Amino acid sequence: MNEELSVADELYRLSCWVLPAMAAIILHEIAHGYAALYFGDDTAKKEGRLSLNPFKHVDPFGTVIFPLFLVLVHAPFMFGWAKPVPVDFSKLKKPKSQMAWVAAAGPACNFAQALLCLVVLSLCKHSGYIPSFWVQMVLVNTVLFNLSLMIFNLIPVLPMDGGRILTGILPLKAAIRFAGTEKYGFVVIVSLLILVPMLGDYIGRDFDFVSYFLAGALQRLVSVLAGIFGI
């Protein structure tokens, strides 16, 4: 009986994360596409990647399996990814500077989603209206997942959005040198998030400093926003 309740509880908890995770990840990519279109690149539009149809964006591992794994292991920090929206920076009117705006559109979209849910939660609290517990959890999880995704994507390492923003604002020579690090970016990210902590566990040390930093940043940001909205 207890095992059945445990499974039911986990399924219920997962159901509270599915919509927030899918919306956060997919709208993040669509925002990149619309920003690129605004600045002159219609690649994403031509390939149908501005659609709200989730099947055009879902990466089975990054959009579904990995986020659900993080939920199941009660990870302190949530993130995931969809299939990247194609952007041809050479089609932008001012490629270097507008690259930064295109990159910033994704995290900005995540922040906007979080703010929208915070407004709804604040209105519910101050009006005395109490939505169902499931709706409350979906709203809260939307805030947490979007802010987590925003913070993670703003890491100033290529090919993350933060790295592209940094490339766009650096002086030309420095930007060119920094752009050359993109081929190592994935290795750096995987090493910091997975390999270094595993090494720490092997030698009996806690080297998961990146996750602690990200989780700490999330906690502080949530605290500030909750105070602003009176939640």
Sequence and secondary structure as in RCSB ss.txt:
>XXXX:A:sequence
MNEELSVADELYRLSCWVLPAMAAIILHEIAHGYAALYFGDDTAKKEGRLSLNPFKHVDPFGTVIFPLFLVLVHA
PFMFGWAKPVPVDFSKLKKPKSQMAWVAAAGPACNFAQALLCLVVLSLCKHSGYIPSFWVQMVLVNTVLFNLSLM
IFNLIPVLPMDGGRILTGILPLKAAIRFAGTEKYGFVVIVSLLILVPMLGDYIGRDFDFVSYFLAGALQRLVSVL
AGIFGI
>XXXX:A:secstr
 HHHHHHHHHHHHHHHHHHHHHHHHHHHHHHHHHHHHHTT  HHHHTTTT   GGGT  IIIIIIHHHHHHHTT 
SS           GGGSSSHHHHHHHHHHHHHHHHHHHHHHHHHHHHHHHHHT    HHHHHHHHHHHHHHHHHH
HHHTSSSTTSHHHHHHHHHS HHHHHHHHTTHHHHHHHHHIIIIIHHHHHHHHT    HHHHHHHHHHHHHHHHH
HHHHT 
